[in-house]
Amino acid sequence: MHKVLCCILILLIISAQLSGCYDARELEDLTYVFAIGIDRGISDKWRLTILFPTMDNKDGNGNGSGGGSGSAESKYESYEVVTIDAPAFFTALNMLNTSIPRELNFMHTKYLVISEELAKSGTLGDYLAPIVRYRQVRRIINVVVSKGSAKEFIKELNLVTGATLPKAMLTTMGQHELTGFFHDIDLNDFYNGIKSTYRAPVAALGGVNDFSSFKLSGKKWEGGNKTGGEYKAGEIPRLGGSKIEFMGCALFDGDTMVGELNGEETRLMLMGRGEFIRGFFNIPDPIEPSLSVPIDIRHARRPKIDITYKGDKPIINMRIQLEGDLLAVQSRVNYESEELMPLLERAFEQHIKDGMDKLIAKCQALNLDVFQFGRTAVWQFGTIEEWESYNWLSHFKDSEITCEVKFSIRRTGGMLKSSPIIKSEEKRQ
């Protein structure tokens, strides 16, 4: 009897293996969506835009790549953008599959693009709910608020610089680590933020640059200082390349967009949150204010946040410690010396403090804790009920916030000393 049972068990295992491919799906059966755009519709509630490859797989010479060594270099060279008005997200998918011969799949989606109009409408939570719940949509996809319609943003989404579009989408969003001008907020962070009791959610600000900000003629620059971060997405004065750019952040109160930060303000916000990684800063020369001094900045250590209370009023002290490398000295002043280096360090500290004070005032006017001070404050309450009863978000606007900045120059680049430029007439004197 024991042998019979063993034989039956072996036969069952073998039969299960023979039927293991009954539900297999080939790549040719699926269309992988790389970007989702949502706008408010006209014919119906949703205006859904998707971007996907046409599966016209070619090598760099425009020839079909059927395999061999050339297939490793192949890439999708053309993409399709389709927009539809529908009553709901999942209904839109069914409606799209009446004209797209492959099943839509969102396992490799990189961007969720939300139009500025929808973000400000106060109904964004209704649109996010089905996308967040859908098992194919990974919560690591980046959330972008587009200046203008999401449809036009995705239509211009051409970031290919010697790589496939999905790779370019990832590496472009990764540029925040080198600049700090925007932040890569993923769907999980954003969706949790709109439900949070201790912070205000933010999203990357994207835009389509029509290059109209680039002036081909006019009066030449005659001096003055700019940071380079005073722009928002779509406003940078440039010409050529992709029309898509990321600069700044969209600020939300719950699921409603109520404000924006430009690139420089975004850097300061990230410094306050301890999420700033690296960026080049221009500050006015302390001795020659008409010229600037560029410095490569990074965090020396995470910010120190101390919170006390005067009655119900929070008293917040934020201490930021930065370090950096001197990149250039236009004035040729010897800031590398022990006597003058502290002067430059104090000037940069004041530059950051002034900007931080303005940003804090701006966020308090909007009553948005974008610095996430609530993450520190929540530990001072014994229970969740006490915390929710206090209602941190309603008290943030009345907080008394002070900011301290410490900065040290670590390296002076490839020069030990800045020397003045000598012209021939000066030599004769």
LINPEFEN-V747467 format. One record per pair of residues at least 12 apart in sequence whose ideal C-beta (glycine too) atoms are under 7 Angstrom apart, sorted by the first residue. I is the first residue (numbers start at 0). J is the second residue. D is the distance in Angstrom with one decimal. If there is no record, write none. Layout:
i & j & d
I & J & D
I & J & D
This chain:
i & j & d
28 & 101 & 6.1
28 & 102 & 6.2
29 & 101 & 5.6
29 & 102 & 5.4
29 & 104 & 4.5
30 & 51 & 5.0
30 & 99 & 6.0
30 & 101 & 4.0
30 & 102 & 6.8
30 & 103 & 5.4
30 & 104 & 6.6
31 & 51 & 6.3
31 & 104 & 5.3
31 & 106 & 6.9
31 & 107 & 4.6
32 & 49 & 4.8
32 & 50 & 6.9
32 & 51 & 5.0
32 & 103 & 5.7
32 & 104 & 6.8
32 & 105 & 5.2
32 & 108 & 5.3
33 & 50 & 5.2
33 & 51 & 6.2
33 & 107 & 6.6
33 & 108 & 6.3
33 & 109 & 5.6
33 & 164 & 6.3
33 & 165 & 5.5
33 & 168 & 6.8
34 & 49 & 7.0
34 & 50 & 4.2
34 & 108 & 6.7
34 & 109 & 6.3
34 & 110 & 4.4
34 & 112 & 6.4
34 & 153 & 5.2
34 & 156 & 6.0
35 & 49 & 6.0
35 & 108 & 6.0
35 & 111 & 5.1
35 & 112 & 6.8
36 & 48 & 3.6
36 & 112 & 4.2
36 & 149 & 3.2
36 & 150 & 5.7
36 & 152 & 6.4
36 & 153 & 4.4
37 & 113 & 5.8
37 & 117 & 6.3
37 & 126 & 5.4
37 & 149 & 5.8
38 & 114 & 4.4
38 & 116 & 7.0
38 & 117 & 5.9
38 & 148 & 5.3
38 & 149 & 5.1
38 & 150 & 5.8
39 & 116 & 6.1
39 & 117 & 5.2
39 & 120 & 6.5
40 & 84 & 4.1
41 & 84 & 6.3
42 & 84 & 3.9
43 & 84 & 4.4
43 & 85 & 5.4
43 & 86 & 4.9
44 & 86 & 5.6
45 & 84 & 6.7
45 & 85 & 5.0
45 & 86 & 6.8
45 & 87 & 6.5
45 & 88 & 6.4
45 & 91 & 5.8
46 & 82 & 6.4
46 & 84 & 5.3
46 & 150 & 6.7
47 & 82 & 7.0
47 & 83 & 5.6
47 & 85 & 6.3
47 & 88 & 6.8
47 & 91 & 4.5
48 & 80 & 6.4
48 & 82 & 4.4
48 & 149 & 6.0
48 & 150 & 4.6
48 & 153 & 5.0
49 & 81 & 5.7
50 & 78 & 5.7
50 & 80 & 5.2
50 & 153 & 5.2
50 & 156 & 6.1
51 & 78 & 6.7
51 & 79 & 5.9
52 & 75 & 3.9
52 & 78 & 5.5
53 & 77 & 4.7
53 & 78 & 6.5
53 & 79 & 5.3
55 & 76 & 6.4
55 & 77 & 5.1
56 & 73 & 5.5
56 & 75 & 6.4
57 & 73 & 6.7
57 & 76 & 5.1
58 & 72 & 5.9
58 & 73 & 5.1
59 & 72 & 6.1
74 & 163 & 4.7
75 & 163 & 6.2
75 & 164 & 7.0
78 & 164 & 6.3
80 & 153 & 5.8
80 & 154 & 5.3
81 & 95 & 6.4
82 & 150 & 5.3
83 & 95 & 5.8
87 & 129 & 6.9
88 & 129 & 4.2
88 & 130 & 6.2
89 & 129 & 6.3
104 & 135 & 6.2
105 & 133 & 6.9
105 & 135 & 4.1
105 & 136 & 4.9
106 & 135 & 5.5
107 & 165 & 6.5
108 & 136 & 6.2
108 & 140 & 5.2
109 & 140 & 6.0
109 & 141 & 6.6
109 & 165 & 5.8
109 & 168 & 4.3
109 & 169 & 6.3
110 & 140 & 6.5
110 & 141 & 5.4
110 & 143 & 5.7
110 & 168 & 6.2
111 & 130 & 6.8
111 & 140 & 5.4
111 & 142 & 5.2
111 & 186 & 6.0
112 & 143 & 4.9
112 & 145 & 5.3
112 & 149 & 4.2
112 & 152 & 5.2
112 & 153 & 5.9
113 & 142 & 6.9
113 & 144 & 5.2
113 & 145 & 7.0
113 & 149 & 6.2
114 & 145 & 5.7
114 & 148 & 5.0
114 & 149 & 4.4
115 & 144 & 6.0
115 & 145 & 6.4
115 & 146 & 5.7
115 & 147 & 6.7
115 & 256 & 6.9
118 & 144 & 5.1
118 & 249 & 6.2
118 & 256 & 3.7
119 & 255 & 6.6
119 & 256 & 4.7
121 & 254 & 6.9
121 & 255 & 4.5
123 & 254 & 4.2
124 & 193 & 6.4
124 & 254 & 4.0
127 & 190 & 6.1
131 & 186 & 6.6
131 & 190 & 5.3
138 & 185 & 6.3
138 & 186 & 4.7
138 & 187 & 3.6
139 & 185 & 5.1
139 & 187 & 6.9
140 & 185 & 6.4
140 & 186 & 5.2
141 & 172 & 5.2
141 & 183 & 5.6
141 & 184 & 6.8
141 & 185 & 5.9
141 & 203 & 6.6
142 & 184 & 5.2
142 & 185 & 6.7
142 & 186 & 5.6
142 & 189 & 4.5
142 & 202 & 4.7
142 & 203 & 6.9
143 & 202 & 6.6
143 & 203 & 5.0
143 & 205 & 4.3
144 & 202 & 4.8
144 & 204 & 5.7
144 & 205 & 6.9
144 & 249 & 3.9
144 & 256 & 6.6
145 & 205 & 5.1
145 & 206 & 6.4
146 & 204 & 6.8
146 & 206 & 3.7
146 & 232 & 5.4
146 & 233 & 4.8
147 & 206 & 6.7
147 & 207 & 6.1
151 & 207 & 5.9
152 & 205 & 6.1
152 & 207 & 5.9
152 & 243 & 6.9
155 & 207 & 5.0
155 & 242 & 4.6
155 & 243 & 5.6
156 & 243 & 5.8
157 & 241 & 5.4
158 & 171 & 5.1
158 & 241 & 5.3
158 & 243 & 6.2
176 & 276 & 4.6
176 & 277 & 6.5
177 & 277 & 5.9
178 & 278 & 5.4
179 & 265 & 6.7
179 & 266 & 4.1
179 & 269 & 5.5
179 & 275 & 5.2
179 & 276 & 6.8
179 & 278 & 4.0
180 & 228 & 5.7
180 & 246 & 5.2
180 & 262 & 3.6
180 & 265 & 6.0
180 & 266 & 6.7
181 & 203 & 4.8
181 & 204 & 6.5
181 & 245 & 4.3
181 & 246 & 5.9
181 & 247 & 6.2
181 & 248 & 6.6
181 & 265 & 6.0
182 & 201 & 6.8
182 & 203 & 5.9
182 & 248 & 6.1
182 & 265 & 6.4
182 & 269 & 6.3
183 & 203 & 6.5
184 & 201 & 6.2
184 & 202 & 5.1
184 & 203 & 5.8
189 & 202 & 5.7
193 & 251 & 6.4
193 & 253 & 5.5
193 & 254 & 4.7
196 & 386 & 6.8
196 & 387 & 6.1
196 & 391 & 6.4
196 & 392 & 6.7
197 & 373 & 2.7
197 & 374 & 5.9
197 & 376 & 6.8
197 & 377 & 5.2
197 & 391 & 5.5
198 & 368 & 5.5
198 & 371 & 4.4
198 & 373 & 5.2
198 & 374 & 6.7
199 & 250 & 6.6
199 & 251 & 6.3
199 & 252 & 6.6
199 & 367 & 3.9
199 & 368 & 5.2
199 & 369 & 5.1
200 & 251 & 4.5
201 & 248 & 4.6
201 & 249 & 6.5
201 & 250 & 5.8
201 & 251 & 6.7
201 & 369 & 5.8
202 & 248 & 6.7
202 & 249 & 4.7
203 & 245 & 5.6
203 & 248 & 6.6
204 & 231 & 6.1
204 & 232 & 4.7
204 & 245 & 6.9
204 & 246 & 6.4
204 & 247 & 4.0
204 & 248 & 5.6
204 & 249 & 5.1
204 & 259 & 6.3
205 & 232 & 5.1
205 & 243 & 6.6
205 & 245 & 5.1
206 & 232 & 3.2
206 & 233 & 2.8
206 & 244 & 6.2
207 & 233 & 5.9
207 & 242 & 5.0
207 & 243 & 6.4
208 & 233 & 5.1
208 & 235 & 6.2
208 & 237 & 6.8
208 & 242 & 5.3
208 & 244 & 5.3
209 & 242 & 6.9
210 & 237 & 6.8
210 & 238 & 5.1
212 & 234 & 5.7
212 & 235 & 6.6
212 & 236 & 4.3
213 & 236 & 4.8
213 & 237 & 5.8
213 & 238 & 4.4
214 & 236 & 6.9
222 & 289 & 4.8
224 & 281 & 6.5
224 & 283 & 4.8
224 & 291 & 5.1
226 & 263 & 4.9
226 & 281 & 5.6
227 & 281 & 6.3
228 & 261 & 6.2
228 & 262 & 3.4
228 & 263 & 3.2
228 & 266 & 6.2
229 & 261 & 5.6
229 & 263 & 5.9
230 & 246 & 5.6
230 & 261 & 6.1
230 & 262 & 6.0
231 & 246 & 5.6
231 & 247 & 4.4
231 & 259 & 6.2
231 & 261 & 5.1
232 & 244 & 5.5
232 & 245 & 5.9
232 & 246 & 4.4
232 & 247 & 5.9
246 & 262 & 4.7
247 & 259 & 5.9
247 & 260 & 5.2
247 & 261 & 4.9
247 & 262 & 5.5
247 & 265 & 5.5
248 & 260 & 4.5
248 & 265 & 4.9
248 & 268 & 6.9
250 & 365 & 6.5
250 & 367 & 5.5
250 & 369 & 6.3
252 & 367 & 6.3
257 & 365 & 5.7
258 & 365 & 5.1
263 & 354 & 6.7
264 & 358 & 5.3
266 & 278 & 5.8
267 & 354 & 5.2
267 & 355 & 5.3
267 & 358 & 5.0
268 & 358 & 6.6
268 & 369 & 5.4
268 & 370 & 6.7
270 & 319 & 5.6
271 & 302 & 6.2
271 & 317 & 6.1
271 & 319 & 7.0
271 & 355 & 6.9
271 & 370 & 4.2
272 & 370 & 5.8
272 & 371 & 5.5
273 & 298 & 6.9
273 & 301 & 4.2
273 & 302 & 5.1
275 & 298 & 5.9
276 & 297 & 6.7
277 & 297 & 4.9
278 & 296 & 5.7
279 & 293 & 5.7
279 & 295 & 5.7
279 & 326 & 6.8
280 & 293 & 6.9
280 & 294 & 5.2
280 & 296 & 5.2
281 & 293 & 5.3
282 & 294 & 7.0
282 & 346 & 6.2
282 & 347 & 5.5
282 & 350 & 4.7
284 & 329 & 6.8
284 & 330 & 4.8
284 & 332 & 6.9
285 & 342 & 5.3
285 & 343 & 6.2
285 & 346 & 4.3
286 & 330 & 6.3
286 & 332 & 5.3
287 & 330 & 3.9
287 & 332 & 6.9
290 & 329 & 4.2
290 & 330 & 4.8
291 & 329 & 6.3
292 & 328 & 6.0
292 & 343 & 6.5
293 & 326 & 4.2
293 & 327 & 5.3
294 & 323 & 4.6
294 & 324 & 6.9
294 & 325 & 6.1
294 & 326 & 6.1
294 & 347 & 6.4
295 & 323 & 5.3
295 & 324 & 4.4
295 & 326 & 5.7
296 & 321 & 5.7
296 & 323 & 4.3
297 & 321 & 7.0
297 & 322 & 6.3
297 & 323 & 6.5
298 & 321 & 6.2
299 & 320 & 4.3
299 & 321 & 5.7
299 & 322 & 4.3
299 & 407 & 7.0
300 & 320 & 5.4
302 & 317 & 5.8
302 & 318 & 6.3
302 & 319 & 5.0
303 & 318 & 4.3
304 & 317 & 5.6
304 & 372 & 6.3
304 & 375 & 4.6
306 & 372 & 6.7
306 & 375 & 5.5
306 & 376 & 5.2
306 & 379 & 6.8
311 & 394 & 6.4
312 & 397 & 5.7
312 & 398 & 6.9
312 & 399 & 6.6
313 & 376 & 6.6
313 & 394 & 6.0
313 & 398 & 4.3
314 & 399 & 5.0
315 & 372 & 5.6
315 & 398 & 5.4
315 & 399 & 7.0
315 & 400 & 4.5
316 & 401 & 5.2
317 & 400 & 6.8
317 & 402 & 5.0
318 & 403 & 4.6
319 & 402 & 6.9
319 & 404 & 5.0
320 & 405 & 4.7
321 & 406 & 4.7
322 & 406 & 6.9
322 & 407 & 5.0
322 & 409 & 5.1
323 & 406 & 7.0
323 & 408 & 6.2
323 & 409 & 6.8
324 & 409 & 6.0
324 & 410 & 4.2
324 & 412 & 6.3
325 & 408 & 5.7
325 & 410 & 7.0
325 & 411 & 4.6
325 & 412 & 5.7
326 & 412 & 6.1
328 & 417 & 4.4
331 & 417 & 4.9
331 & 418 & 6.3
331 & 419 & 4.8
331 & 420 & 6.3
332 & 417 & 6.1
333 & 416 & 5.6
333 & 417 & 5.0
334 & 417 & 6.6
335 & 411 & 4.6
335 & 415 & 6.2
335 & 416 & 5.4
335 & 417 & 6.3
340 & 408 & 5.7
343 & 408 & 6.8
344 & 406 & 5.2
344 & 407 & 6.3
344 & 408 & 5.9
347 & 406 & 5.0
348 & 404 & 4.5
348 & 405 & 6.7
348 & 406 & 4.9
351 & 404 & 4.8
352 & 402 & 5.8
352 & 404 & 4.8
355 & 402 & 4.6
356 & 402 & 6.3
359 & 400 & 5.1
359 & 402 & 6.9
363 & 395 & 6.7
363 & 396 & 5.0
363 & 398 & 6.9
366 & 395 & 5.8
366 & 396 & 4.1
368 & 392 & 6.6
368 & 395 & 4.6
373 & 391 & 4.7
376 & 391 & 5.8
